[in-house]
Every structure is written in structure tokens, then in C-alpha cells.
Amino acid sequence: MRGRTALVTGASGGIGRAIAVELGGYGADVVLVGRDENALTEAAAEVQARGGTARTIALDLTDAAAPAKLAEQVGEVELLVNNAGVAPGGPFVESDPAELQAMVALNISALTELTGLLLPDMVARGRGSVINLASVAAYVPAPGMAAYTASKAYVLTLSRILWAETRGHGVRVVAVNPGATLTAMNPRGTRTAEQVARRALGALSGSGPEVTEGRVNAVLGHLVDQLPARVAVPLGGWLMARFG
Ligand SMILES: NC(=O)c1ccc[n+]([C@@H]2O[C@H](COP(=O)([O-])OP(=O)(O)OC[C@H]3O[C@@H](n4cnc5c(N)ncnc54)[C@H](OP(=O)(O)O)[C@@H]3O)[C@@H](O)[C@H]2O)c1
């Protein structure tokens, strides 16, 4: 990655910031994206302290024009990390429709459009990678997190198919599934953002379409995924309520 451009969305905090900092250690030219300019500047300083170069771009990825603007501003990208996400919770019928719309715009639309803008150039160059942050929740449909877990199932399915469509072209697409990770999004998380960052970047040297961070998370996700929906969904709700 030395001198090559890595674009990390949601790099102002949590897992995205940890990934950006880790990339700094590889000497990458890291483009940090988020809304909070001060937090981006602080994260960029950490990237530089680790030996990378850093640029910050403050924008709201729920704006329909944002992904295209971002792709144009950044130019050639070696690694795209689609990390920015939000996780509104609570019973679906009590959700704020505007909040749901913003979640879909960020977790699904921005991720899809940004990938659609940058992946073709990677395929044409025969080089490049995309890491999509999905979640163990993609395997564990959970009442109380309906739209969020569905959005992560989308990210996982999209990543699996893009993995298949681009392998053999020198390009790597991989979904990374964190379990409960201690960040602003999840104060009950037991894994650290740094553990997820290392797993995410380590996945670039693997060959499969997805990796799950943490052995227990991987086993749980796999087991729930095998169950019939009438068992998996209530169990998913229980697991999410208990372990986040
Ligand atoms: N933490 C967990 O337990 C967990 C588990 C599984 C999967 N994940 C996934 O991992 C990813 C990172 O989660 P996290 O825990 O690190 O969350 P986080 O600490 O809340 O960080 C989210 C990041 O997304 C950015 N963001 C939010 N809304 C944005 C918007 N409208 N436009 C641009 N950037 C925006 C935030 O920056 P600004 O506020 O500056 O915009 C922040 O940098 C997410 O996709 C999440 O679904 C997390």
C-alpha cells in the first residue's frame, strides 16, 4: 500500500478510524471521510504519526450527490473501505421513517454507488481491493434491529457476488463481519476496533468472499445461519439483546 491511495469512509471514529490508522502503518496515502471535521483531522494526524500520508474529506454520505463528488475528488483508488454505517434500533413500527431512509442511504446506497464508481477502474487496471463492513448481524436476523440487520445482509450478499464477478481480474472484494465491537455505535462491544481493523486488512491476503472477526462470532454466525427462520429469528433477537 506504500504511496497508494486507500479511501476509508467513516474514518472519523470507531472501526473506520482504526483501519485508517493501521493503513498509515503500511505507508498508505489515506483519504479519511466522515462528517466531523475535527475528528477527521485528529484521525489524520494519527495516520501520519504511523508513517502514512492523509487527506480528509468532510461530507455527508447520505447526500445523493456525495459518492460521485467523492470519487471525482479522490481519483485513482487502490483500496476502498466501505465502513461508514449507522444502526438505528428498536421495534420497526416505532422507527422514524426519516432515520430509516438515512440508514438505507448510508449503509446501502452510498456503499453501492461508491463501489460502482471505483470498482470498474480497478478491474480495468487489473489491481485493487474493496473491503465492505457487513456484520455478524448479516447471519443473525434480529427483531429490534430489522432494517439494520437487513442492510448488513445486503452488504454481505453484494460482496459475495462482486467477489465472484471480479476474482480472476486481479481485484479482491471481501466482506468483513465484526461482532459486538466497542465503538460509539456499540458501547456494549467486547472486541476492539483495532482487532477488527487488523482482521479487515488481513483479509486482503486471503482469498474467500468474507471473514468474521472473532472465533465465537464466526461460530455463532455460522450456526444461526443454518437454522430455519422460525428458530433463527427469535434466537437472533435474544442474542442481540443479550450480547449486542
Ligand atoms: N460496532 C459494532 O459492534 C459493529 C458490529 C458489526 C458491524 N459494524 C459495522 O462497522 C462499521 C463501523 O461501525 P462503528 O462501530 O465504527 O461505528 P461508529 O463508531 O459509530 O462510526 C461510524 C462512522 O461512520 C461515519 N458516518 C456516520 N454517518 C455518516 C454519514 N452520514 N456520512 C459520512 N459518514 C458517516 C461516522 O463519522 P461522522 O459522525 O464524522 O460522520 C463514523 O466515522 C459500520 O458499518 C457498522 O455497521 C459495527
The ligand as an SDF file (V2000), in Angstrom:
LIG
                    3D

 48 52  0  0  0  0  0  0  0  0999 V2000
  -19.5180   -1.5790   16.4950 N   0  0  0  0  0  0  0  0  0  0  0  0
  -20.0710   -2.7660   16.2460 C   0  0  0  0  0  0  0  0  0  0  0  0
  -20.4200   -3.5550   17.1880 O   0  0  0  0  0  0  0  0  0  0  0  0
  -20.2590   -3.2360   14.8260 C   0  0  0  0  0  0  0  0  0  0  0  0
  -20.6120   -4.5880   14.6250 C   0  0  0  0  0  0  0  0  0  0  0  0
  -20.7940   -5.0390   13.3390 C   0  0  0  0  0  0  0  0  0  0  0  0
  -20.6320   -4.1890   12.2660 C   0  0  0  0  0  0  0  0  0  0  0  0
  -20.2910   -2.8870   12.4780 N   0  0  0  0  0  0  0  0  0  0  0  0
  -20.1550   -2.0180   11.2940 C   0  0  0  0  0  0  0  0  0  0  0  0
  -18.8750   -1.4190   11.2650 O   0  0  0  0  0  0  0  0  0  0  0  0
  -18.9540   -0.1290   10.6480 C   0  0  0  0  0  0  0  0  0  0  0  0
  -18.3310    0.9070   11.5660 C   0  0  0  0  0  0  0  0  0  0  0  0
  -19.0590    0.9220   12.7830 O   0  0  0  0  0  0  0  0  0  0  0  0
  -18.5090    1.6130   14.1140 P   0  0  0  0  0  0  0  0  0  0  0  0
  -18.9190    0.7490   15.2270 O   0  0  0  0  0  0  0  0  0  0  0  0
  -17.1010    2.0000   13.9440 O   0  0  0  0  0  0  0  0  0  0  0  0
  -19.4440    2.9020   14.1380 O   0  0  0  0  0  0  0  0  0  0  0  0
  -19.1550    4.3760   14.7100 P   0  0  0  0  0  0  0  0  0  0  0  0
  -18.1230    4.3550   15.7630 O   0  0  0  0  0  0  0  0  0  0  0  0
  -20.5000    4.9450   15.0190 O   0  0  0  0  0  0  0  0  0  0  0  0
  -18.5370    5.1210   13.4390 O   0  0  0  0  0  0  0  0  0  0  0  0
  -19.3230    5.3170   12.3090 C   0  0  0  0  0  0  0  0  0  0  0  0
  -18.5490    6.1370   11.3100 C   0  0  0  0  0  0  0  0  0  0  0  0
  -19.4340    6.4000   10.2020 O   0  0  0  0  0  0  0  0  0  0  0  0
  -19.4330    7.7950    9.9500 C   0  0  0  0  0  0  0  0  0  0  0  0
  -20.7290    8.2510    9.4610 N   0  0  0  0  0  0  0  0  0  0  0  0
  -21.9410    8.1230   10.0730 C   0  0  0  0  0  0  0  0  0  0  0  0
  -22.8890    8.7250    9.3540 N   0  0  0  0  0  0  0  0  0  0  0  0
  -22.2640    9.2520    8.2600 C   0  0  0  0  0  0  0  0  0  0  0  0
  -22.7120    9.9980    7.1500 C   0  0  0  0  0  0  0  0  0  0  0  0
  -23.9990   10.3420    7.0110 N   0  0  0  0  0  0  0  0  0  0  0  0
  -21.8100   10.3840    6.2160 N   0  0  0  0  0  0  0  0  0  0  0  0
  -20.4960   10.0560    6.3550 C   0  0  0  0  0  0  0  0  0  0  0  0
  -20.0120    9.3450    7.3800 N   0  0  0  0  0  0  0  0  0  0  0  0
  -20.8890    8.9490    8.3230 C   0  0  0  0  0  0  0  0  0  0  0  0
  -19.1090    8.4360   11.3000 C   0  0  0  0  0  0  0  0  0  0  0  0
  -18.4820    9.6770   11.1050 O   0  0  0  0  0  0  0  0  0  0  0  0
  -19.1830   11.1250   11.2890 P   0  0  0  0  0  0  0  0  0  0  0  0
  -20.0470   11.0620   12.5040 O   0  0  0  0  0  0  0  0  0  0  0  0
  -17.9930   12.0330   11.3820 O   0  0  0  0  0  0  0  0  0  0  0  0
  -19.9510   11.3250   10.0390 O   0  0  0  0  0  0  0  0  0  0  0  0
  -18.0970    7.4620   11.8700 C   0  0  0  0  0  0  0  0  0  0  0  0
  -16.8050    7.7680   11.4000 O   0  0  0  0  0  0  0  0  0  0  0  0
  -20.4330    0.1130   10.3760 C   0  0  0  0  0  0  0  0  0  0  0  0
  -20.7230   -0.2010    9.0200 O   0  0  0  0  0  0  0  0  0  0  0  0
  -21.1390   -0.8610   11.2940 C   0  0  0  0  0  0  0  0  0  0  0  0
  -22.4020   -1.2450   10.8200 O   0  0  0  0  0  0  0  0  0  0  0  0
  -20.0960   -2.3910   13.7310 C   0  0  0  0  0  0  0  0  0  0  0  0
  1  2  1  0
  2  3  2  0
  2  4  1  0
  4  5  1  0
  4 48  2  0
  5  6  2  0
  6  7  1  0
  7  8  2  0
  8  9  1  0
  8 48  1  0
  9 10  1  0
  9 46  1  0
 10 11  1  0
 11 12  1  0
 11 44  1  0
 12 13  1  0
 13 14  1  0
 14 15  2  0
 14 16  1  0
 14 17  1  0
 17 18  1  0
 18 19  2  0
 18 20  1  0
 18 21  1  0
 21 22  1  0
 22 23  1  0
 23 24  1  0
 23 42  1  0
 24 25  1  0
 25 26  1  0
 25 36  1  0
 26 27  1  0
 26 35  1  0
 27 28  2  0
 28 29  1  0
 29 30  1  0
 29 35  2  0
 30 31  1  0
 30 32  2  0
 32 33  1  0
 33 34  2  0
 34 35  1  0
 36 37  1  0
 36 42  1  0
 37 38  1  0
 38 39  2  0
 38 40  1  0
 38 41  1  0
 42 43  1  0
 44 45  1  0
 44 46  1  0
 46 47  1  0
M  CHG  2   8   1  16  -1
M  END
$$$$
